[in-house]
Amino acid sequence: DKGAHKHFMAKEIHEQPEVVGRTLAHYLDMATGRVRLPFETPFDWKDLDRLTISACGTAYIAGLIGKYWFERFARLPVEIDVASEFRYREAPLPRKGLALFISQSGETADTLASLRYAKENGQKILSVVNVPTSSIARESDVVAPTLAGPEIGVASTKAFTCQLTVLACLAVAAGLERGTLSEAEGLRLVTELIAAPGLIAEALKHEHAIEHVARDISKVTDVLYLGRGTSYPMALEGALKLKEISYIHAEAYAAGELKHGPIALIDETMPVIVIAPRDAIYEKTVSNMQEVAARGGRIVLISDEHAAAESGLAGLETVVMPNMGPDFAPIVYAVPVQLLAYYAAVALGKDVDQPRNLAKSVTVE
Ligand code: M6R
């Protein structure tokens, strides 16, 4: 049932404050502000030299963001690859290592095959899944559930933000266990996580402004997404979402890679969507925006209300996001990224919930 919404995708985007809140409540003790994982770990975070992550599509992008968090909070090196590569790469894996698989459906063929490879090679298996009865869940040593509820739209939205939520909680738990986060830092990060559902709701209030930008985007043939840090995978997610439901060609680059090639594409016709919360590297992204502006490129900046002024660039089109700490920005910035794709597809009259050539669950390779 779509309720008041035209599409499941819209409904699922709007469910995010609730499902992220529910997922957080499963991993955090809301009263004390501490992480409380809902399972015993059959491994010790302290003993790990490396974490191996593998997944497909949007779940892989969640893993890319997780990499930044595990490395920053837990000083745990992460190797991550798409499952279709990982399963055949014959990657050497650490002795007594931990492998993490992420999947909404829990049935993705390549992810399941990667899991089996990791198991045969002596890894403990942790999986972040939305369907608890799925093959991936059943074959794992420990399951970290996302509590997104059934996701019907082919484009993953609420499952993605719930995957991010779980990965954030795991990374903070790992950091506390490994002693790379102090108690105080842990409490601060948990406080930021607890704020996420409210911030997602705030971001949703900008829906009409985003729809307006999306209508313009729907008129072009190519879009470039840029970001740094965790906003780089968010750029990948923006491009993936736009491609899969609106069929507009989109590419994503780490903003710092711009001058190594893609800058040649910049002209007045191709919008450049810059995802840039005001974090420690915002300034660096501003210089990339200057490079785009100097070549007549059209920039849409997704950031908070102060970002445009701070950039010093005139005439920036902005999608305003709530003021928030930068650590977990992806959980909130997912909203404009999803809505841009959604409204571009709606403007083009595309079948948003059932895009051509795609299946919700990819059970064959
Ligand atoms: O069920 P899974 O999470 O394993 O699915 C992985 C991908 O097929 C999936 O995320 C796909 O990329 C989505 N259509 C993206 O919106």
Boltz pocket constraint, residues with backbone or C-beta under 6 A from the ligand:
constraints:
  - pocket:
      binder: B
      contacts: [[A, 56], [A, 57], [A, 58], [A, 59], [A, 60], [A, 102], [A, 103], [A, 104], [A, 105], [A, 106], [A, 107], [A, 108], [A, 111], [A, 154], [A, 155], [A, 156], [A, 157], [A, 241], [A, 244], [A, 359], [A, 360], [A, 361], [A, 362]]
      max_distance: 6.0
